[in-house]
Amino acid sequence: MAQQRFDKDRKKSFGGYGKPKGDYKRPYGGSPRNERSDYDRDERPADFADSDEVTGLIVGRNPVMEALKSGKALDTIYVNENAGGSIGAITRIARERGIVIKNVSDQKLTQMCGGASHQGIIASGACAEYVSVEDILAISKKKGTAPFIIICDEIEAPHNLGAIIRTAEAAGADGIIIPKRRSASLNATVFKTSAGAASWLPVARVANLGTAIDELKKNGIWIYGTDAGGENYSDTSFTGPIGLVIGSEGFGMGRLIRDKCDFLVKLPMYGKITSLNASVAAGIFMYEAVRQRAAVK
């Protein structure tokens, strides 16, 4: 199939921020990421990505400290930074383990635990253990197949991340990579929406998504970004080692992530509604890869 490398000349056609000339529409909806509507990204509430549902809570200083000491899989620790005392020691251990720490108000903590005495700290357990990017790369080597990795660029809705995990597992993907910040995590909502697939599909949670993509490239993986300015997905070959980037629900891929993509692909839109849910679009792209790979076996 005809396919061109996403080179400098092609990048120029999208303008300074990777936007195509003329009317600009996301492959599955939303405005360009540099257009802010309600608030700036850096001014979002600390609990923005997890506002949907938080269950499996560990409440209070001693319970959280013991959970850390025991090696229990923790997803996020919510703290009132003004609480003082042993909070500093707890957060230090959490950072050493790579656990996300979010500063929230005392009122938010009280709301989360239904009025129980929280002592300024609550931890939420992860529904599955996170893995490393190296672990995901090792899966395709073990299977003897071309790598097939899904990269979620700030998918913040837990229901969307869960649905993407479910489809990725069914499609035979090797794993999913998500960022630590501004992303849904492996919480109870994600686990439920994934229909249990989160127990089977490896998920790597990384501090820097761009660095993770660079690592994939060093291992011979081509990065495909989903963007309205790309080639039609059905005219693109997905038979080789691929990393498929799914952008956020409201803004699509970030500029830095888009610049790291080797190819850009899109879904054609023929109706009056020119947007698709991120997880729905992800499923279409994934199963196009499945179809093509099956055809060349």
C-alpha positions in Angstrom: 0.0 0.0 0.0 1.1 3.5 -0.7 2.6 5.1 2.4 4.9 8.0 3.0 7.2 8.7 5.9 6.1 11.6 8.1 9.0 13.9 7.2 9.9 17.6 7.7 8.2 18.7 4.5 5.0 17.0 5.6 5.2 18.6 9.0 5.5 22.0 7.5 2.1 21.5 5.8 0.4 21.4 9.2 1.7 24.7 10.4 3.5 25.6 13.6 1.4 23.5 15.9 0.9 20.5 13.6 -2.4 21.8 12.4 -3.5 21.2 8.8 -4.4 24.3 6.7 -8.1 25.2 6.5 -10.8 23.7 8.7 -9.3 21.5 11.4 -11.1 18.5 12.8 -9.9 15.9 15.2 -10.1 12.2 14.0 -12.5 11.5 16.8 -13.6 15.0 18.0 -12.4 17.8 20.2 -10.7 21.1 19.5 -6.9 21.5 18.9 -4.9 21.1 22.1 -3.6 24.7 22.0 -7.2 26.0 22.2 -8.3 26.2 25.9 -12.0 26.6 26.6 -12.8 26.2 30.3 -9.4 26.3 32.0 -5.7 25.9 31.2 -4.3 22.4 31.5 -1.9 23.4 34.3 -4.8 24.8 36.3 -6.9 21.7 36.4 -8.0 20.4 39.8 -5.5 17.9 41.2 -8.1 15.1 41.2 -9.4 15.8 37.7 -8.5 12.5 36.1 -10.0 10.5 39.0 -13.2 12.4 39.6 -15.3 9.6 38.2 -14.9 7.1 40.9 -12.4 6.2 43.6 -12.8 2.9 45.5 -10.5 0.5 47.3 -9.4 3.3 49.6 -6.9 3.1 52.4 -7.6 5.9 54.9 -5.3 7.4 57.5 -1.5 7.7 58.2 -0.7 4.4 59.7 -2.8 2.3 57.3 -1.2 4.0 54.3 2.3 3.7 55.7 1.8 0.0 56.4 0.5 -0.5 52.9 3.6 1.0 51.5 5.9 -1.1 53.7 4.0 -4.3 52.7 4.6 -3.5 49.0 0.8 -3.4 48.2 0.1 -2.1 44.7 -1.0 1.6 45.2 -2.2 3.7 42.4 -2.4 7.2 43.8 -1.9 8.9 47.2 -4.1 11.9 48.0 -2.7 14.3 50.7 -3.4 17.6 52.3 0.0 19.1 52.0 -0.7 21.3 55.1 -1.3 18.3 57.3 2.4 18.0 58.5 3.7 15.3 60.8 4.4 11.9 59.3 2.9 13.0 55.9 6.3 14.0 54.7 7.8 10.5 55.4 4.9 8.8 53.8 5.1 10.9 50.6 8.9 10.4 50.4 8.5 6.6 50.4 5.7 6.9 47.9 7.9 9.0 45.5 10.7 6.4 45.8 8.2 3.8 44.6 7.0 6.0 41.7 3.5 6.3 43.1 1.5 9.4 42.0 0.9 11.9 44.8 -1.9 14.5 44.4 -2.4 17.5 46.7 -6.1 18.0 47.5 -8.1 19.9 50.1 -9.1 18.6 53.4 -12.7 18.9 52.2 -12.0 16.6 49.3 -10.4 14.0 51.5 -13.4 14.1 53.8 -15.7 13.7 50.8 -13.7 10.7 49.5 -13.9 8.7 52.7 -17.4 9.6 53.6 -16.5 11.7 56.6 -14.2 9.2 58.3 -11.0 10.5 60.1 -8.5 10.6 57.3 -5.6 12.4 59.1 -4.8 14.2 55.9 -4.0 11.3 53.7 -5.8 8.6 51.6 -4.4 6.0 49.2 -6.2 4.2 46.4 -5.2 0.7 45.5 -4.4 -0.3 41.9 -6.5 -3.0 40.3 -3.3 -4.4 38.7 0.4 -4.1 38.9 2.1 -1.7 36.4 4.9 -3.0 34.3 7.9 -1.3 32.5 8.2 -0.5 28.9 10.9 -3.1 28.7 8.4 -5.7 30.0 6.0 -4.9 27.1 8.8 -5.0 24.6 9.8 -8.5 25.8 6.3 -9.8 25.1 6.5 -9.6 21.4 9.9 -11.1 21.4 8.6 -14.1 23.4 5.6 -14.5 21.0 7.8 -14.1 18.0 5.5 -11.4 16.5 5.9 -7.8 15.4 5.4 -5.5 18.4 1.8 -4.1 18.7 1.7 -1.4 21.4 -1.0 1.1 22.3 0.1 4.5 23.6 -2.5 6.6 25.3 -1.7 10.3 25.3 -3.6 11.7 28.3 -6.8 9.7 28.2 -8.4 11.1 31.3 -11.8 9.4 31.3 -11.6 6.1 33.2 -14.4 4.6 31.1 -12.4 5.4 27.9 -9.2 3.9 29.2 -11.0 0.8 30.4 -12.7 0.4 27.0 -9.3 0.9 25.2 -7.7 -1.8 27.4 -10.6 -4.2 26.7 -10.3 -3.8 23.0 -6.5 -3.9 23.0 -6.5 -7.2 24.9 -9.0 -8.7 22.5 -7.0 -7.5 19.5 -3.9 -9.1 20.8 -1.9 -6.0 21.6 1.3 -6.5 23.6 0.5 -3.8 26.1 -0.5 -0.2 26.8 1.6 2.8 27.8 0.1 5.7 29.8 1.6 8.8 31.4 1.6 9.2 35.2 0.1 12.7 35.0 -3.2 13.8 33.4 -4.3 10.3 32.7 -6.8 7.9 34.1 -5.1 5.1 36.0 -5.8 1.5 36.9 -8.6 2.2 39.3 -11.8 0.4 40.0 -13.7 2.1 37.2 -11.1 1.2 34.6 -11.0 -2.4 35.8 -14.8 -2.7 35.6 -15.1 -1.0 32.2 -12.3 -3.2 30.8 -14.4 -6.3 31.8 -11.4 -7.7 33.6 -9.0 -7.2 30.7 -6.8 -5.0 32.9 -5.8 -8.2 34.7 -4.4 -9.6 31.5 -3.0 -6.8 29.4 0.2 -5.2 30.7 0.1 -1.5 31.3 3.2 0.6 31.7 2.9 4.0 33.5 5.7 6.3 32.6 6.9 9.7 33.8 7.6 11.0 30.3 5.6 9.7 27.4 8.0 11.2 24.8 11.0 9.4 26.4 9.0 6.1 26.3 8.3 6.7 22.6 12.0 7.3 21.9 12.7 4.0 23.6 10.2 2.2 21.3 11.8 3.8 18.3 15.3 2.6 19.4 13.8 -0.9 19.4 12.7 -0.6 15.7 9.0 0.3 16.4 7.3 2.8 14.0 5.0 5.3 15.8 1.5 6.0 14.2 -0.3 9.0 15.5 -4.1 9.5 15.1 -4.7 12.9 13.6 -7.2 14.5 11.2 -4.4 15.7 9.0 -3.1 12.2 8.4 -3.5 9.6 5.7 -6.6 7.5 5.5 -6.2 4.6 7.9 -7.2 2.0 5.2 -4.5 3.2 2.9 -1.8 2.8 5.6 0.2 -0.4 6.4 0.0 -1.6 10.0 1.8 -4.9 9.4 5.1 -4.0 10.9 6.2 -3.2 14.4 3.8 -0.4 15.5 3.1 1.9 18.4 -0.3 3.4 18.0 -0.9 6.7 19.7 -4.5 7.6 20.8 -4.8 11.2 21.8 -6.9 12.7 24.6 -10.7 13.1 24.3 -10.7 16.9 24.2 -7.4 17.9 22.6 -6.0 14.9 20.6 -2.3 14.4 20.6 0.0 16.9 22.2 2.4 18.8 19.8 5.5 17.1 21.2 4.0 13.7 20.9 2.8 14.4 17.3 6.3 15.5 16.3 7.6 12.2 17.4 5.2 10.2 15.1 6.6 8.6 12.0 3.1 8.5 10.4 -0.2 10.2 11.0 -3.5 8.4 10.2 -7.1 9.4 10.3 -10.6 8.0 10.1 -12.9 9.4 7.3 -15.9 11.3 8.4 -18.9 11.4 6.1 -21.8 12.4 8.3 -22.9 15.6 10.0 -21.3 14.4 13.2 -17.5 14.8 12.7 -16.3 13.2 16.0 -15.9 9.8 17.5 -15.3 8.7 21.1 -11.6 8.1 21.7 -12.1 4.5 22.7 -14.3 3.8 19.6 -11.8 5.3 17.3 -9.0 3.3 19.0 -10.9 0.1 18.4 -11.3 0.9 14.7 -7.5 1.5 14.3 -6.6 -1.5 16.3 -8.8 -3.9 14.3 -7.5 -2.5 11.0 -4.1 -3.6 12.2 -5.5 -7.0 13.2 -7.1 -7.4 9.8 -3.9 -6.5 7.9 -1.7 -8.7 10.0 -4.0 -11.7 9.6 -3.9 -11.2 5.8 -0.1 -11.4 5.5 0.3 -14.6 7.7 
